[in-house]
Amino acid sequence: MRIRCTLKLAAKIKATLPNETDELLLPMQWYANLIRYEGVQYIVAMDSGTLATVLFLGKGIVSPNALAETLSSAASRMFERNGWMFALGRFVDIDQKHLEILPTTGKRILGSLTEMIRLIKGHLEYGDRDLEAIADQVNQAPMSYIDHKAPKWLLDDLCMKRQNEL
């Protein structure tokens, strides 16, 4: 599992980011950021290929392994809830065995992550505080990086095509 972290998230999980890393944008890696809202820490993570976004509490996540476990668990719950289990391991990585924590790269992905954070903060301010419901809502937002499709639509299509092939 490759997780590209912002500096503030890397500091929280006590990860030393390498100075030099490949700039290659891989379709199966996560971009993660730490956000704070009303004194509560949240971690938002986005898959680089589908832009599927998960949101979870940052409390107690103080190591790279804890981040990977919580991210994997949150993604698995969301993918199961939405009927996207076929995509896990094929299009979206949740394998924690080979964990790499790297600095963020890829300005288009970072721009998409920033947009999701803006949407998440809006939901936190004006909506309820159910993090899974917020993640489900933001995954319905059309994103330019994936041709103005929503992550939900993209994953629905990937999983529907697979079911039709069986």
Secondary structure, 3 states (H helix, E strand, C coil): CEEEECHHHHHHCCCCCCCCCCCCCCCCCEEEEEEEECCEEEEEEEECCCCCEEEEECCCCCCHHHHHHHHHHHHHHHHHHHCCHHHECCCECCCCCCCEEEECCCHHHHHHHHHHHHHHHHHHHHCCCCHHHHHHHHCCCCEHHHCCECHHHHHHHHHHHHHHHC
